[in-house]
Amino acid sequence: MLILSRKVNEKIMIGDDISISIIEVRGDQVRIGVDAPKTVKVFRQEVFDAIKAENKAAAESKPVLPELDFGGASREVL
């Protein structure tokens, strides 16, 4: 892990097109701004973890198929 020190209004560049700006430092909180292309998804860690958990649960669940109505006709499955 790379650890950097930055002051308010200073930036960190990731590649050519992602920048992280230090907006404000207040007590033990730091407000940052992320400037990235729209194709790059940016999430807080807890949101990212929740999305991963939901995706995993959806992949593991069995699909619920609706009952099909054939107009009252009884069909026997062979």
Protein Blocks (a to p, Z undefined) as FASTA:
>chain_A
ZZddddehiacdehjlbccddfbdghjaccddddddfklccddfklmmmmmmmmmmmmmp
ccddddddehhpacddZZ
